[in-house]
Amino acid sequence: MTTETTPPDQIETERLVLRKFRADDFDAVHAYATDEGTYRFMTWGPNTPEQTREVLDRWLKEQEAWPRGDLNYAVTIKATGELIGCCSLHHADTETGAVGYCYHSAHWRKGYGTEAARAVVGLAFGLLGHHRVWATCDARNHGSYGVMEKLGMRREALMRQDVKRRDGWKDSYLYAVLADEWPTS
């Protein structure tokens, strides 16, 4: 892992642009942070406007430094510029990292989650030189672990009642992939 290599401000995929967050992204971020489908399996939400502002302001401040622990990308549709969610690499400044994502439920089942996560995991293994990338999700969240499986991640664990959500203690799945398992092309 090299901290001398600064990650890109923007990543383009076939249909998406992953970019740094901007102050004028508030309405779009708040839209997914208050969407029941989006936050249903998360430990946060629904956000108040103040909570969304606090998160966005933190991301704006953090994204100006490198190295830093988290790379948070606003995920936008290339054709329209619409911001539909976030894809992140947590522990970006280490040798192992966690990919995370959330999208407004209006944009589910279109392959956007897999496309964005593939770009971020590719960044982790390529430019950032990570050894391992992992992810977790609520064990009830079929869509999220479906993305992980499409990325070639393997389920390594069922963690029993490891996260407390609004509706009580819930189980999580842990998935991971190693750099030497990741396709280079």
C-alpha positions as CSV (number, residue, x, y, z in Angstrom):
1,M,0.0,0.0,0.0
2,T,1.4,3.3,-1.0
3,T,0.2,6.6,0.5
4,E,2.2,8.6,-2.0
5,T,-0.3,7.7,-4.7
6,T,-3.3,10.0,-4.5
7,P,-6.6,8.4,-5.5
8,P,-8.5,10.0,-8.3
9,D,-11.2,12.7,-7.7
10,Q,-13.3,10.9,-10.3
11,I,-13.7,7.4,-11.7
12,E,-15.7,6.7,-14.8
13,T,-17.4,3.4,-15.6
14,E,-19.6,2.5,-18.6
15,R,-22.7,4.2,-17.2
16,L,-21.5,6.0,-14.0
17,V,-19.3,8.7,-12.8
18,L,-18.0,8.4,-9.2
19,R,-16.8,11.7,-8.1
20,K,-16.0,13.8,-5.0
21,F,-18.9,15.1,-3.1
22,R,-19.9,18.8,-3.5
23,A,-21.8,21.1,-1.2
24,D,-24.7,21.3,-3.7
25,D,-25.2,17.5,-3.4
26,F,-27.2,18.0,-0.2
27,D,-30.7,17.4,-1.7
28,A,-29.7,14.2,-3.4
29,V,-27.9,12.9,-0.4
30,H,-30.8,13.7,1.9
31,A,-33.2,12.0,-0.6
32,Y,-31.4,8.7,-0.2
33,A,-30.8,9.2,3.5
34,T,-34.5,9.5,4.1
35,D,-35.6,6.8,1.6
36,E,-36.9,3.8,3.7
37,G,-35.6,1.3,1.2
38,T,-32.1,2.7,1.4
39,Y,-31.8,3.0,5.2
40,R,-33.9,-0.1,6.1
41,F,-30.8,-2.3,6.6
42,M,-28.4,0.4,7.7
43,T,-27.5,1.5,11.3
44,W,-28.5,5.1,10.4
45,G,-31.6,6.8,9.0
46,P,-33.9,8.2,8.4
47,N,-31.7,11.3,8.6
48,T,-32.8,14.7,9.7
49,P,-31.7,17.6,7.5
50,E,-29.1,18.4,10.2
51,Q,-27.7,14.8,10.2
52,T,-27.4,14.9,6.5
53,R,-25.7,18.3,6.6
54,E,-23.2,17.0,9.2
55,V,-22.3,13.9,7.2
56,L,-21.9,15.8,3.9
57,D,-19.8,18.5,5.6
58,R,-17.6,15.8,7.1
59,W,-17.1,14.2,3.7
60,L,-16.3,17.5,2.1
61,K,-13.7,18.3,4.7
62,E,-12.2,14.8,4.7
63,Q,-11.9,14.4,1.0
64,E,-9.3,17.2,0.8
65,A,-6.7,15.2,2.6
66,W,-4.6,12.2,1.7
67,P,-3.9,9.8,3.2
68,R,-7.2,9.4,4.9
69,G,-9.3,6.5,6.2
70,D,-12.3,6.7,3.9
71,L,-12.7,7.4,0.2
72,N,-16.4,8.4,-0.3
73,Y,-17.5,8.8,-3.9
74,A,-20.8,10.3,-5.0
75,V,-22.3,7.9,-7.6
76,T,-23.9,9.7,-10.5
77,I,-25.5,8.5,-13.7
78,K,-23.2,9.5,-16.5
79,A,-26.0,10.4,-19.0
80,T,-27.9,12.7,-16.6
81,G,-25.5,13.6,-13.8
82,E,-28.1,12.5,-11.3
83,L,-26.6,11.5,-7.9
84,I,-28.1,8.2,-6.9
85,G,-25.9,7.1,-3.9
86,C,-22.5,6.6,-2.4
87,C,-19.7,4.1,-2.8
88,S,-16.9,4.1,-0.3
89,L,-13.6,2.4,0.5
90,H,-13.1,2.4,4.3
91,H,-9.6,2.0,5.6
92,A,-8.3,3.3,2.2
93,D,-4.9,4.2,3.7
94,T,-4.1,0.7,4.9
95,E,-3.5,-2.7,3.2
96,T,-7.0,-4.0,3.7
97,G,-10.2,-2.1,3.2
98,A,-13.9,-2.4,3.4
99,V,-16.1,-1.5,0.4
100,G,-19.5,0.0,1.3
101,Y,-22.4,1.4,-0.7
102,C,-25.9,2.7,-0.5
103,Y,-28.2,3.8,-3.3
104,H,-31.7,5.4,-3.4
105,S,-34.1,2.4,-3.8
106,A,-35.4,3.9,-7.1
107,H,-32.1,2.9,-8.7
108,W,-31.9,-0.7,-7.4
109,R,-31.8,-3.7,-9.7
110,K,-30.1,-1.9,-12.6
111,G,-26.6,-3.1,-11.9
112,Y,-25.4,0.3,-10.7
113,G,-24.3,-1.0,-7.3
114,T,-22.1,-3.7,-8.8
115,E,-20.7,-1.3,-11.4
116,A,-19.7,1.3,-8.8
117,A,-18.4,-1.2,-6.3
118,R,-16.3,-3.0,-9.0
119,A,-14.6,0.4,-9.8
120,V,-13.9,1.1,-6.1
121,V,-12.5,-2.5,-5.4
122,G,-10.4,-2.2,-8.6
123,L,-9.0,1.1,-7.3
124,A,-8.2,-0.6,-3.9
125,F,-6.3,-3.5,-5.6
126,G,-4.8,-1.4,-8.4
127,L,-3.6,2.0,-7.5
128,L,-3.8,1.6,-3.7
129,G,-2.2,-1.8,-3.6
130,H,-4.5,-3.4,-1.1
131,H,-4.1,-7.1,-0.2
132,R,-7.7,-7.7,0.8
133,V,-11.1,-6.0,0.4
134,W,-14.1,-7.0,2.6
135,A,-17.7,-6.0,3.1
136,T,-20.5,-6.7,5.4
137,C,-24.2,-6.4,5.2
138,D,-27.4,-7.3,7.1
139,A,-28.0,-11.0,6.4
140,R,-31.6,-10.1,5.3
141,N,-30.2,-7.7,2.6
142,H,-30.3,-10.0,-0.5
143,G,-29.5,-7.2,-2.9
144,S,-26.3,-6.2,-1.0
145,Y,-24.8,-9.6,-0.7
146,G,-25.8,-10.2,-4.3
147,V,-23.5,-7.3,-5.3
148,M,-20.7,-8.8,-3.3
149,E,-21.2,-12.2,-5.0
150,K,-21.2,-10.6,-8.4
151,L,-17.9,-9.0,-7.5
152,G,-16.4,-12.4,-6.9
153,M,-16.3,-12.0,-3.1
154,R,-16.8,-15.1,-1.0
155,R,-18.9,-15.4,2.1
156,E,-16.6,-15.9,5.0
157,A,-18.8,-15.6,8.0
158,L,-22.3,-15.2,9.4
159,M,-21.8,-12.9,12.4
160,R,-24.6,-13.5,14.8
161,Q,-26.4,-10.5,16.3
162,D,-23.4,-8.3,15.7
163,V,-25.1,-5.0,14.8
164,K,-28.0,-3.2,16.5
165,R,-30.5,-1.7,14.1
166,R,-33.8,0.1,14.7
167,D,-35.5,-3.3,14.9
168,G,-33.1,-5.0,17.3
169,W,-29.9,-7.0,17.0
170,K,-29.3,-8.4,13.6
171,D,-27.0,-10.9,11.9
172,S,-24.5,-9.8,9.3
173,Y,-22.6,-11.6,6.5
174,L,-18.9,-11.0,5.9
175,Y,-17.6,-11.3,2.4
176,A,-14.1,-10.8,1.1
177,V,-11.8,-11.1,-1.9
178,L,-8.0,-11.1,-2.1
179,A,-5.9,-9.1,-4.6
180,D,-4.6,-12.3,-6.3
181,E,-8.2,-13.4,-6.8
182,W,-9.2,-10.1,-8.5
183,P,-9.3,-10.0,-12.3
184,T,-6.8,-7.5,-13.6
185,S,-8.6,-6.8,-16.9
